[in-house]
Amino acid sequence: MQKIRLFPFFLLFGFHFLVFTSVAAQDSSRLRISLLTCTPGDELYSTFGHSAFRVIDSNAVTDIVYNYGTFNFDDPNFYIKFARGKLLYYVSTEHFNDKDGYWGFKSLYQYTNRGMTEQVLNLTAAEKRTILDFLNNNIKEENKYYRYDFFFDNCTTRLRDILKKEHDSSFCRKPVMPEGSRFRQAIHQYLDRNGKDWSKLSIDILLGLPCDAVMTAEQMQFLPDNLMKSLDSSAHPMVLSSQNLYPFTPVGNKSFFFTPLLTFSLLFAFIFLLGFAKNKFVQASLLGFDGLFFFLTGMLGIILILMWTATDHPMCRNNFNLLWAWPTHAVIAFFVSSKKNWVKKYFSTIPKGAPVTRQKVEEAPITQEFKASWEDPNIQIPMLVASYRTPSMKSRDARVLDMISTYLSDGKSSKLYKKIVDDKKMALQIGAFNYSQEDYGMYLIYGLPMGENTTESILKEIDAEIVKMQTELISENDFQKLQNKFESNYVSNNASVEGIADNLATYYMLYGDINLINTEIDIYRSITREEIRDIAKKYLNSNQRMILDYVPAKDKAQN
């Protein structure tokens, strides 16, 4: 009876033994590698957070952090090297927990009230060993230094690149910020969240046009939080487990009361009011302020030029702030009260030139289809292009043509794409767009034939869809989809200060009416299904176009 009772015990023990040995066989390295993501700190250099690798080696009984964000304050000419982008950072190691009376990595961050998230990485035994070997080789004196770049080569991108090389790169393909996000917008989020208003102003002045480039999904991972999110959302499972390592209470926004906007607004109001004073001392003070103002903007211009030309900071190039911060202001500041002619010319307005005579070109209408061809040695697939002449971008007809192009080819549910690409599989790609300009424009329809299909057969299908649009009203459902798309585009195009500024400039320079930023959406809303049919009849006829055959050349490419 006693033997029978012991049987379940031995069965359970055997089962656990088999599971344990199976797991051990799968991962014989006895290593655990995880990504540590630390929350932002109070100092500017820690505003954007931090990343590091934690490696637990059960064989050696060690718990080590590999940190690529280390630099040496005692480095000769530290500040000059930092300003010029020539300061060398290096990878260092430290214990994760306190040891021998010294604080560990965890305690240092906990003491400064910075949170820490650990993601245990889903790596094979071979991958763990390879990564650890790489890290240990990298910490050697001859290998550990690297030229730091905040956006492209920092403590976070170094870890990302190791995972890409030694494990899998799929986590770099999915964006973790909205599509179209720019580098400047990414850092603004952290500066705003941490109340760094003055730092934000300084950084915005120093950084040039490259900072306004749209980021790829991989480039978004220069920020620690974004790399952490990318690993969590990867299609290929990258994280076995994730946890916050200790309780953390975020501190509220510490924004300084005298923000740049408030400070400069008060200064402007004060100077403006002083301008009404007749007191000689006040007027002399205002003249002194003018000199100081020009001197400071001139010195700023000199700094911007040096940051552009004399440093290794690529984001400081093409800085348009030089349009107002002229370096020569630093010299003219000492002559603001001078009556000399060259000083007067410096401050005078640019004289108006001769009036520009604009010539309006009238072209005879196209009444007969004509064809052309072009051979390109660098392509392998022919392309059909049908081009129609269209009216000025300022006309109502041009806006109706915009809706027609959206109806025909915007998205996979559009008429041409669904029919020719999806259903009949005649083309690799199909598209239509209205390229409107100030005078005449072009309406272009193109297609890339697939397999045995020809450009002629694709053109026949395109013509059939256009004729259908010319003779029948589009459905109410399709019409409502068009209206929704244009309203959505209007909202997104004016959702940022940059978008509003771009639209205002376009409406002022090209249309001569900045109020279109408020009223153009009403024009699109007022377009009817009947107008779409009539405009298609008016401009998209087969006798009003040029057909271009863009074909591969018989000779091989020379480049």
Buried (B, 14 or more C-beta within 10 A) or exposed (E): EEEEEEEEEEEEEEEEEEEEEEEEEEBEBEBBBBBBBBBBBBEBEBBBBBBBBBBBBEEEEEBBBBBBBBBEEEEEEEEEBBBBBBBEBBBBBBBBEEEEEEBBBBBBBBEEEBBBBBBBBBBEBEBBBBBBEBBBEBBEEEEBEBEBBBBEBBBBBBBBBBBBEBBBBEBBEBBBBEEEBBBBBBBBBBBEEBBBBBBBBEBBBBBBEBBBEEBEBBBBBBBBBBBBBBBBEBEEEBBEEBEEBEEBEEEEEEBEEEBBEEBEEEEEEEBEEBEEEEEEEEEEBBEEBBBEBBBBBBBBBBBBBBBBEEBEBBBBBEBEBBEEBBBEBBEBBEBBEEEEEEBEEBEEEEEEEEEEEEEEEEEEEBEEEEEEEEEEEEBEEBBBBBBBBBBBBBEBBBBBBBBBBBBBBBEEEBBBBBBBBEEBEBBBBBBBBBEBBEEBBBBBBBBBBBEEBEBEBBBEBBBEBBBEBBEEEBEEEBBEBBEEBBEEBBEEBBEEEEBEEEBBEBBEEEBEEBEBBEEBBEEBEEBEBEBBBBBBBBBBBBEBBBBBBBBBEEEEEEE
